Amino acid sequence: MRSAYRYLYRVDLVTGSDVIEFARIAARSEGNVWLVNGDKRLNARSILGVYLAKAAWHDVYVEADYDCYFEFRKFIVE
């Protein structure tokens, strides 16, 4: 899904390993990457931020200013 010139995908982070891998992938990306839920936004490069999103939000979305589908496809809910 594309939203206001940004790409938005729902993700599922199940384990602690998922959180760490997700943050590492985000840290390697060249564009801006966030975890979002409604009007809330966290830095996807932060392991703490990814853990917080996993624990506090029912629905977690990755948002980027480029098409990040292939980088995060393991976590994207279709």
N, C-alpha and C positions, 0 to 999 in steps of 0.2 A: 504494500500500500504506500502511496506517496502523499505526503501532507505538507503543504506550504513550502515547496522547494526542498523538502527533507524526506528521507526515506524512513519508514516506520514499520517495524515487524514485531509481532508478539513473540516473546521468548519464554522458555521454561528452563529454570535453573534448579535442578533437583538436589544435587550433592555439593559438598564443599569443594570437591575437585572441579565441578562444573563452574563454580564461582571463580576459582583461581584461573582456570583455562580461559574463561570469558574475559576476565580483566587483562590477561596477558595478550590475548588477541586484540583487544581494544587498544592496549598500550602500543602495539606495533602498527596500528593503522595510522595513515597519514592525515585523515580528516578528523573532524570533530565527532565524537561518539558519546551519547548520553543514554541513561536508562530513564524512562519517563513513565508516569502514571497520572493522567489528567494534567493538572498544572504543576505537578511535582517533577523535579528533574535532578538527577544525580550523575556525577562523572563516572562513565563506564570504565575508565582507566584505573579507578580506585578499588582495590579489593574490598576495603571497608564499605564503600558506597554500594558495590554489587551485593555484598552480604546484607546490607541494610534493606535494599530493594527486595531481595529474596524473602527476607523475614517479615517486612512490614506491608508489602503490597500484594494484593491478590493477583492482579494482572500487571505484568512487567513487559515493557516494550523497549526495544533498542531503536534509537533514532540517530540518524547520521546525515551529514550533508553530502553524502555520496552513496551509491548503491552498495550496501555492505552485506547483501544477501549471502554471497558465497563465503565470506569470512565467518559468518555466524550461523550458517545453515544447520549445523548440528543442534543448535538451541532453538531455532525458529519453529513455532507451532503453525502448522498449515491447516 
